[in-house]
Amino acid sequence: MLSRRVRLDTSCALMAVVLLYCGGNFDEGTGLYHDDGNGFFVRFPAGWHESASTAGALITVTAPDERAQINMVVRELPQSVTFNQYVDQLISRWGSLGGRKVEEGEMLIGGVGGFWTVRGLSVAGRRFMAITYSVMNGPKVYSVICMTIEADFQEYRSVFEEVAGSLMFIS
């Protein structure tokens, strides 16, 4: 009887580990998103919910009022492209969609020097603002891409910066 209970306890413990590390990496209550495969974690605002991912995003989270969205994107940098060139290409892609660069700057992200760029964009007659924070760690570029309607951008900007600033790399 004891050996059956030990096996059952062991099975339950293993199931919990599998669900914790192989299941969803996002805890909506705390906002923590953990990705061992890409070697990072980031903290989204508590109470924001996971929504259908934007193309290429590992995860997309949306504000409870549905007025803002944050995407986490990780890309392997091609060997022939520098980090600065990659960021320039990212910005030019937005320009090809009718986006305009509003401002840009640098900041530490995960203890590493990174870039941020604010862009304005019109889609179907609606005006949006997006800020992208990008940093390189090893051969990968990590981008936190945040978007809201133009009228709400200043309200959410500090939230977006806090998320980008929470990005940390793990060994």
C-alpha positions as CSV (number, residue, x, y, z in Angstrom):
1,M,0.0,0.0,0.0
2,L,2.8,2.4,0.9
3,S,4.6,1.8,-2.5
4,R,1.4,2.6,-4.4
5,R,1.0,5.9,-2.4
6,V,4.6,6.8,-3.1
7,R,4.1,6.2,-6.8
8,L,0.9,8.2,-6.8
9,D,2.6,11.1,-4.9
10,T,5.5,10.9,-7.3
11,S,3.1,10.9,-10.3
12,C,1.3,13.9,-9.0
13,A,4.5,15.8,-8.4
14,L,5.8,15.0,-11.9
15,M,2.5,16.1,-13.4
16,A,2.7,19.4,-11.5
17,V,6.3,19.9,-12.8
18,V,5.2,19.2,-16.4
19,L,2.2,21.6,-16.1
20,L,4.4,24.3,-14.6
21,Y,7.3,24.1,-17.1
22,C,5.8,22.7,-20.2
23,G,2.3,24.2,-20.1
24,G,1.5,27.8,-20.4
25,N,4.4,30.0,-19.4
26,F,2.1,33.0,-18.5
27,D,0.6,33.6,-15.1
28,E,-2.2,36.0,-15.5
29,G,-2.4,36.7,-11.8
30,T,1.2,37.9,-11.4
31,G,1.8,38.8,-15.1
32,L,5.0,36.7,-15.2
33,Y,5.9,35.1,-18.5
34,H,8.8,32.7,-18.4
35,D,10.5,31.2,-21.4
36,D,13.3,28.7,-20.7
37,G,13.8,27.9,-24.4
38,N,14.6,31.5,-25.2
39,G,16.3,32.2,-21.9
40,F,14.2,35.1,-20.5
41,F,11.3,36.2,-18.3
42,V,9.3,39.4,-18.4
43,R,6.5,40.7,-16.2
44,F,3.4,42.0,-17.8
45,P,0.9,44.0,-15.7
46,A,-1.1,41.8,-13.3
47,G,-4.7,41.3,-14.6
48,W,-3.8,41.7,-18.3
49,H,-4.9,38.6,-20.2
50,E,-3.3,36.5,-22.9
51,S,-5.0,37.0,-26.2
52,A,-4.6,35.6,-29.7
53,S,-0.9,36.1,-30.6
54,T,0.0,38.6,-33.3
55,A,1.9,36.9,-36.1
56,G,5.4,36.1,-34.9
57,A,4.8,36.9,-31.3
58,L,5.6,34.4,-28.6
59,I,2.8,35.9,-26.5
60,T,0.3,38.7,-26.8
61,V,-1.3,40.2,-23.7
62,T,-4.1,42.7,-23.7
63,A,-5.2,45.2,-21.0
64,P,-8.4,44.4,-19.1
65,D,-10.2,47.3,-20.9
66,E,-8.9,46.0,-24.3
67,R,-7.3,49.5,-25.1
68,A,-3.7,48.4,-25.2
69,Q,-1.7,45.3,-26.3
70,I,1.9,44.1,-25.7
71,N,3.7,41.5,-27.8
72,M,6.9,39.6,-27.0
73,V,8.9,38.7,-30.0
74,V,12.3,36.8,-30.2
75,R,14.2,36.5,-33.4
76,E,17.6,34.9,-34.2
77,L,19.8,37.6,-35.7
78,P,21.2,36.6,-39.1
79,Q,25.0,36.5,-39.0
80,S,25.4,39.1,-41.7
81,V,23.2,41.7,-39.9
82,T,24.2,43.8,-37.0
83,F,21.9,44.7,-34.2
84,N,21.6,48.3,-35.3
85,Q,20.8,47.2,-38.9
86,Y,18.1,44.9,-37.6
87,V,16.5,47.7,-35.6
88,D,16.7,49.9,-38.7
89,Q,15.0,47.2,-40.7
90,L,12.3,46.8,-38.1
91,I,11.6,50.6,-38.2
92,S,11.6,50.7,-42.0
93,R,9.0,47.9,-42.1
94,W,6.7,50.0,-40.0
95,G,7.4,52.9,-42.4
96,S,6.4,50.8,-45.4
97,L,3.0,50.3,-43.6
98,G,2.5,54.0,-43.5
99,G,4.0,54.4,-40.0
100,R,5.9,57.5,-39.0
101,K,8.8,57.6,-36.5
102,V,7.9,60.0,-33.6
103,E,10.9,59.5,-31.3
104,E,13.6,57.1,-30.4
105,G,16.2,56.5,-27.7
106,E,18.3,54.0,-25.8
107,M,17.8,52.3,-22.4
108,L,19.1,49.3,-20.4
109,I,16.9,46.3,-20.9
110,G,17.9,43.2,-18.9
111,G,21.2,44.9,-18.0
112,V,22.1,45.2,-21.7
113,G,22.0,48.4,-23.9
114,G,18.9,48.4,-26.0
115,F,16.8,50.8,-28.2
116,W,13.3,52.0,-28.2
117,T,11.3,53.6,-31.0
118,V,7.8,55.3,-31.0
119,R,5.8,55.2,-34.2
120,G,2.5,56.5,-35.2
121,L,0.3,54.4,-37.6
122,S,-3.1,54.8,-39.2
123,V,-5.1,51.7,-39.8
124,A,-8.6,51.8,-41.3
125,G,-8.9,55.5,-40.4
126,R,-7.9,54.9,-36.7
127,R,-4.7,56.4,-35.4
128,F,-2.4,54.2,-33.2
129,M,0.9,54.7,-31.4
130,A,3.4,51.9,-30.9
131,I,6.6,51.7,-29.0
132,T,9.1,48.9,-29.6
133,Y,11.9,48.1,-27.2
134,S,14.6,45.9,-28.6
135,V,17.8,44.3,-27.1
136,M,20.3,41.7,-28.2
137,N,21.4,38.9,-26.0
138,G,23.6,36.3,-27.6
139,P,22.5,35.7,-31.2
140,K,18.9,36.7,-30.4
141,V,17.0,40.0,-30.5
142,Y,14.2,40.4,-27.9
143,S,11.5,42.9,-28.7
144,V,8.6,44.1,-26.6
145,I,6.2,45.7,-29.0
146,C,3.4,47.8,-27.4
147,M,0.4,49.4,-29.1
148,T,-2.6,51.5,-28.2
149,I,-4.8,54.1,-29.9
150,E,-3.0,57.5,-30.2
151,A,-5.3,59.2,-27.6
152,D,-4.3,56.6,-24.9
153,F,-0.6,56.4,-25.6
154,Q,0.6,58.7,-22.8
155,E,-1.6,56.9,-20.3
156,Y,0.0,53.6,-21.1
157,R,3.5,54.7,-21.9
158,S,4.9,54.2,-18.3
159,V,3.2,50.7,-18.2
160,F,4.9,49.8,-21.5
161,E,8.3,51.0,-20.2
162,E,7.9,49.1,-17.0
163,V,7.2,45.9,-18.9
164,A,10.3,46.4,-21.1
165,G,12.4,47.2,-18.0
166,S,11.3,43.9,-16.4
167,L,12.8,41.8,-19.2
168,M,15.6,39.7,-17.6
169,F,17.8,37.0,-19.1
170,I,18.3,33.6,-17.5
171,S,21.2,31.2,-18.0
